[in-house]
Amino acid sequence: MTVKSVEAEWYYLDNGFSCRSGMKSQHRPIIEQAREQLDGVNGYVIDLGCGNAALLAKICEERPGLVPWGCDVCSEALAHARMLLPEFAGNFLLSDMFDPQLWTSGRHYALTILMAGRLKDAHVMAAEALLSNVARQSSRVLLYLSREWRDESLEKLAHSFNLRLHDVVDGLCGIVVPKSLELWASHAPQFRK
């Protein structure tokens, strides 16, 4: 997969950035860490709250064994995701990441990408149900913090959900330790609301 070059402002605006360079610098460590985790791996990669899939596109670029998936609540951003990655247009779902129906496909993801602040923003039962579904259907989970959450500690936020991280990069992103994720796989009923 080759990522199309996009000059339009929506490329960064859809993802909450005021400029292209800001998005590039914020995405860089996440892309590098995800690509390292996926080295030699084939499978599905999902970004929960994918915006226009710019991050996913860079992670999966020139990796034919990776298949991008994403969900978002913004239909306009998803339309742009479908333009950015037309061969995967059907993989971008208009859905809230906390909607239990998102997890009914039984699809297993090689990597799930999640902005950790979303867990704290959500009702505790919704966050727990999401983590339970992610744990059951993901081999790896990459948590990151967006710039509006920079005053928080990623590790402290992860710890509040009994998750431990390794390979934390600049306090911005880290990989959930598989053993701590296993606890969530049996924690909550699969489609608890």
ZALUMFI-834553 format. One record per residue (C-alpha): residue number from 0; x, y, z; residue in one letter. Coordinates in nm, 3 decimals, padded with zeros to 5 digits, m for minus. Example, Ala and Ser with C-alpha at 12.3 -4.5 7.8 and 13.67 -1.06 7.14 Angstrom:
2
k=0 c1=01.230 c2=m00.450 c3=00.780 r=a
k=1 c1=01.367 c2=m00.106 c3=00.714 r=s
***
This chain:
193
k=0 c1=00.000 c2=00.000 c3=00.000 r=m
k=1 c1=00.128 c2=00.342 c3=m00.096 r=t
k=2 c1=m00.009 c2=00.644 c3=00.083 r=v
k=3 c1=m00.146 c2=00.919 c3=m00.137 r=k
k=4 c1=00.006 c2=01.262 c3=m00.092 r=s
k=5 c1=m00.262 c2=01.501 c3=00.033 r=v
k=6 c1=m00.225 c2=01.877 c3=00.029 r=e
k=7 c1=m00.574 c2=01.960 c3=00.155 r=a
k=8 c1=m00.617 c2=02.111 c3=00.502 r=e
k=9 c1=m00.851 c2=01.830 c3=00.606 r=w
k=10 c1=m00.548 c2=01.600 c3=00.616 r=y
k=11 c1=m00.442 c2=01.745 c3=00.951 r=y
k=12 c1=m00.763 c2=01.924 c3=01.062 r=l
k=13 c1=m00.961 c2=01.596 c3=01.070 r=d
k=14 c1=m00.712 c2=01.467 c3=01.325 r=n
k=15 c1=m00.732 c2=01.768 c3=01.556 r=g
k=16 c1=m00.416 c2=01.945 c3=01.440 r=f
k=17 c1=m00.378 c2=02.304 c3=01.331 r=s
k=18 c1=m00.092 c2=02.231 c3=01.091 r=c
k=19 c1=00.066 c2=01.946 c3=00.897 r=r
k=20 c1=00.402 c2=01.974 c3=01.077 r=s
k=21 c1=00.233 c2=01.946 c3=01.418 r=g
k=22 c1=00.056 c2=01.628 c3=01.314 r=m
k=23 c1=00.374 c2=01.486 c3=01.166 r=k
k=24 c1=00.574 c2=01.545 c3=01.484 r=s
k=25 c1=00.299 c2=01.404 c3=01.711 r=q
k=26 c1=00.245 c2=01.099 c3=01.491 r=h
k=27 c1=00.615 c2=01.019 c3=01.435 r=r
k=28 c1=00.684 c2=00.827 c3=01.762 r=p
k=29 c1=00.352 c2=00.643 c3=01.738 r=i
k=30 c1=00.424 c2=00.538 c3=01.378 r=i
k=31 c1=00.777 c2=00.427 c3=01.465 r=e
k=32 c1=00.665 c2=00.225 c3=01.765 r=q
k=33 c1=00.375 c2=00.063 c3=01.580 r=a
k=34 c1=00.592 c2=m00.028 c3=01.282 r=r
k=35 c1=00.853 c2=m00.177 c3=01.516 r=e
k=36 c1=00.587 c2=m00.386 c3=01.694 r=q
k=37 c1=00.450 c2=m00.503 c3=01.358 r=l
k=38 c1=00.785 c2=m00.590 c3=01.203 r=d
k=39 c1=00.738 c2=m00.925 c3=01.030 r=g
k=40 c1=00.372 c2=m00.940 c3=01.136 r=v
k=41 c1=00.072 c2=m00.973 c3=00.906 r=n
k=42 c1=m00.283 c2=m00.893 c3=01.010 r=g
k=43 c1=m00.541 c2=m00.630 c3=01.090 r=y
k=44 c1=m00.449 c2=m00.300 c3=01.255 r=v
k=45 c1=m00.730 c2=m00.093 c3=01.408 r=i
k=46 c1=m00.720 c2=00.268 c3=01.520 r=d
k=47 c1=m01.003 c2=00.345 c3=01.762 r=l
k=48 c1=m01.093 c2=00.704 c3=01.677 r=g
k=49 c1=m00.903 c2=00.701 c3=01.348 r=c
k=50 c1=m01.004 c2=01.042 c3=01.213 r=g
k=51 c1=m00.912 c2=01.032 c3=00.845 r=n
k=52 c1=m00.674 c2=00.736 c3=00.890 r=a
k=53 c1=m00.358 c2=00.937 c3=00.824 r=a
k=54 c1=m00.188 c2=00.762 c3=01.118 r=l
k=55 c1=m00.300 c2=00.417 c3=01.002 r=l
k=56 c1=m00.189 c2=00.490 c3=00.647 r=a
k=57 c1=00.164 c2=00.569 c3=00.763 r=k
k=58 c1=00.179 c2=00.265 c3=00.990 r=i
k=59 c1=00.067 c2=00.027 c3=00.713 r=c
k=60 c1=00.257 c2=00.199 c3=00.430 r=e
k=61 c1=00.462 c2=m00.047 c3=00.223 r=e
k=62 c1=00.355 c2=m00.333 c3=00.450 r=r
k=63 c1=00.131 c2=m00.545 c3=00.225 r=p
k=64 c1=00.056 c2=m00.793 c3=00.505 r=g
k=65 c1=m00.112 c2=m00.524 c3=00.718 r=l
k=66 c1=m00.477 c2=m00.435 c3=00.671 r=v
k=67 c1=m00.595 c2=m00.103 c3=00.818 r=p
k=68 c1=m00.926 c2=m00.075 c3=01.003 r=w
k=69 c1=m01.065 c2=00.225 c3=01.183 r=g
k=70 c1=m01.368 c2=00.365 c3=01.356 r=c
k=71 c1=m01.468 c2=00.721 c3=01.425 r=d
k=72 c1=m01.780 c2=00.921 c3=01.505 r=v
k=73 c1=m01.707 c2=01.185 c3=01.238 r=c
k=74 c1=m01.852 c2=01.087 c3=00.901 r=s
k=75 c1=m01.658 c2=01.361 c3=00.719 r=e
k=76 c1=m01.324 c2=01.234 c3=00.852 r=a
k=77 c1=m01.420 c2=00.880 c3=00.753 r=l
k=78 c1=m01.507 c2=00.999 c3=00.401 r=a
k=79 c1=m01.154 c2=01.138 c3=00.385 r=h
k=80 c1=m01.015 c2=00.807 c3=00.518 r=a
k=81 c1=m01.189 c2=00.631 c3=00.230 r=r
k=82 c1=m01.030 c2=00.880 c3=m00.012 r=m
k=83 c1=m00.687 c2=00.836 c3=00.146 r=l
k=84 c1=m00.705 c2=00.456 c3=00.142 r=l
k=85 c1=m00.962 c2=00.368 c3=m00.127 r=p
k=86 c1=m00.863 c2=00.001 c3=m00.143 r=e
k=87 c1=m00.971 c2=m00.030 c3=00.223 r=f
k=88 c1=m01.274 c2=00.202 c3=00.207 r=a
k=89 c1=m01.503 c2=m00.062 c3=00.356 r=g
k=90 c1=m01.279 c2=m00.092 c3=00.662 r=n
k=91 c1=m01.363 c2=00.252 c3=00.805 r=f
k=92 c1=m01.667 c2=00.233 c3=01.027 r=l
k=93 c1=m01.891 c2=00.510 c3=01.156 r=l
k=94 c1=m01.896 c2=00.395 c3=01.516 r=s
k=95 c1=m01.817 c2=00.502 c3=01.867 r=d
k=96 c1=m01.527 c2=00.291 c3=01.995 r=m
k=97 c1=m01.736 c2=00.211 c3=02.304 r=f
k=98 c1=m02.023 c2=00.063 c3=02.100 r=d
k=99 c1=m02.023 c2=m00.310 c3=02.179 r=p
k=100 c1=m02.142 c2=m00.386 c3=01.824 r=q
k=101 c1=m01.798 c2=m00.284 c3=01.698 r=l
k=102 c1=m01.663 c2=m00.602 c3=01.851 r=w
k=103 c1=m01.916 c2=m00.854 c3=01.713 r=t
k=104 c1=m01.720 c2=m00.945 c3=01.398 r=s
k=105 c1=m01.483 c2=m01.173 c3=01.587 r=g
k=106 c1=m01.198 c2=m01.014 c3=01.391 r=r
k=107 c1=m00.860 c2=m01.040 c3=01.566 r=h
k=108 c1=m00.624 c2=m00.744 c3=01.542 r=y
k=109 c1=m00.245 c2=m00.765 c3=01.531 r=a
k=110 c1=m00.243 c2=m00.415 c3=01.682 r=l
k=111 c1=m00.507 c2=m00.192 c3=01.838 r=t
k=112 c1=m00.425 c2=00.179 c3=01.869 r=i
k=113 c1=m00.601 c2=00.379 c3=02.137 r=l
k=114 c1=m00.563 c2=00.732 c3=02.271 r=m
k=115 c1=m00.550 c2=00.657 c3=02.645 r=a
k=116 c1=m00.739 c2=00.973 c3=02.743 r=g
k=117 c1=m01.053 c2=00.825 c3=02.585 r=r
k=118 c1=m01.063 c2=00.568 c3=02.864 r=l
k=119 c1=m01.061 c2=00.839 c3=03.129 r=k
k=120 c1=m01.326 c2=01.044 c3=02.944 r=d
k=121 c1=m01.566 c2=00.750 c3=02.928 r=a
k=122 c1=m01.798 c2=00.613 c3=03.192 r=h
k=123 c1=m01.598 c2=00.355 c3=03.387 r=v
k=124 c1=m01.820 c2=00.065 c3=03.276 r=m
k=125 c1=m01.783 c2=00.164 c3=02.910 r=a
k=126 c1=m01.404 c2=00.188 c3=02.946 r=a
k=127 c1=m01.391 c2=m00.151 c3=03.116 r=e
k=128 c1=m01.608 c2=m00.314 c3=02.849 r=a
k=129 c1=m01.387 c2=m00.163 c3=02.576 r=l
k=130 c1=m01.070 c2=m00.294 c3=02.741 r=l
k=131 c1=m01.228 c2=m00.635 c3=02.780 r=s
k=132 c1=m01.317 c2=m00.651 c3=02.409 r=n
k=133 c1=m00.980 c2=m00.513 c3=02.302 r=v
k=134 c1=m00.801 c2=m00.770 c3=02.519 r=a
k=135 c1=m00.997 c2=m01.057 c3=02.365 r=r
k=136 c1=m00.948 c2=m00.944 c3=02.008 r=q
k=137 c1=m00.598 c2=m00.793 c3=01.999 r=s
k=138 c1=m00.247 c2=m00.934 c3=02.007 r=s
k=139 c1=m00.091 c2=m00.595 c3=02.089 r=r
k=140 c1=m00.221 c2=m00.263 c3=02.214 r=v
k=141 c1=m00.049 c2=00.070 c3=02.165 r=l
k=142 c1=m00.166 c2=00.345 c3=02.401 r=l
k=143 c1=m00.078 c2=00.706 c3=02.333 r=y
k=144 c1=m00.160 c2=01.052 c3=02.460 r=l
k=145 c1=m00.264 c2=01.336 c3=02.233 r=s
k=146 c1=m00.135 c2=01.685 c3=02.300 r=r
k=147 c1=m00.440 c2=01.791 c3=02.503 r=e
k=148 c1=m00.351 c2=01.517 c3=02.753 r=w
k=149 c1=00.017 c2=01.608 c3=02.790 r=r
k=150 c1=m00.032 c2=01.714 c3=03.152 r=d
k=151 c1=m00.123 c2=01.353 c3=03.235 r=e
k=152 c1=00.125 c2=01.072 c3=03.277 r=s
k=153 c1=00.063 c2=00.795 c3=03.024 r=l
k=154 c1=00.192 c2=00.535 c3=03.266 r=e
k=155 c1=m00.023 c2=00.667 c3=03.551 r=k
k=156 c1=m00.330 c2=00.672 c3=03.327 r=l
k=157 c1=m00.261 c2=00.316 c3=03.211 r=a
k=158 c1=m00.204 c2=00.207 c3=03.572 r=h
k=159 c1=m00.547 c2=00.344 c3=03.670 r=s
k=160 c1=m00.688 c2=00.068 c3=03.444 r=f
k=161 c1=m00.445 c2=m00.196 c3=03.577 r=n
k=162 c1=m00.240 c2=m00.182 c3=03.259 r=l
k=163 c1=00.138 c2=m00.185 c3=03.258 r=r
k=164 c1=00.338 c2=m00.044 c3=02.967 r=l
k=165 c1=00.676 c2=m00.117 c3=02.817 r=h
k=166 c1=00.876 c2=00.064 c3=02.551 r=d
k=167 c1=00.730 c2=00.401 c3=02.654 r=v
k=168 c1=00.856 c2=00.672 c3=02.419 r=v
k=169 c1=00.890 c2=01.023 c3=02.564 r=d
k=170 c1=00.588 c2=00.964 c3=02.787 r=g
k=171 c1=00.380 c2=00.981 c3=02.468 r=l
k=172 c1=00.316 c2=00.621 c3=02.366 r=c
k=173 c1=00.376 c2=00.271 c3=02.493 r=g
k=174 c1=00.286 c2=m00.091 c3=02.440 r=i
k=175 c1=00.059 c2=m00.262 c3=02.691 r=v
k=176 c1=00.235 c2=m00.550 c3=02.866 r=v
k=177 c1=00.051 c2=m00.863 c3=02.746 r=p
k=178 c1=00.013 c2=m01.007 c3=03.098 r=k
k=179 c1=m00.171 c2=m00.695 c3=03.217 r=s
k=180 c1=m00.397 c2=m00.713 c3=02.911 r=l
k=181 c1=m00.480 c2=m01.079 c3=02.982 r=e
k=182 c1=m00.654 c2=m00.973 c3=03.303 r=l
k=183 c1=m00.907 c2=m00.778 c3=03.095 r=w
k=184 c1=m00.981 c2=m01.068 c3=02.861 r=a
k=185 c1=m01.182 c2=m01.238 c3=03.134 r=s
k=186 c1=m01.280 c2=m00.926 c3=03.329 r=h
k=187 c1=m01.616 c2=m00.816 c3=03.188 r=a
k=188 c1=m01.895 c2=m00.982 c3=02.995 r=p
k=189 c1=m01.823 c2=m00.936 c3=02.626 r=q
k=190 c1=m02.105 c2=m00.697 c3=02.543 r=f
k=191 c1=m02.177 c2=m00.533 c3=02.875 r=r
k=192 c1=m02.326 c2=m00.185 c3=02.838 r=k
***
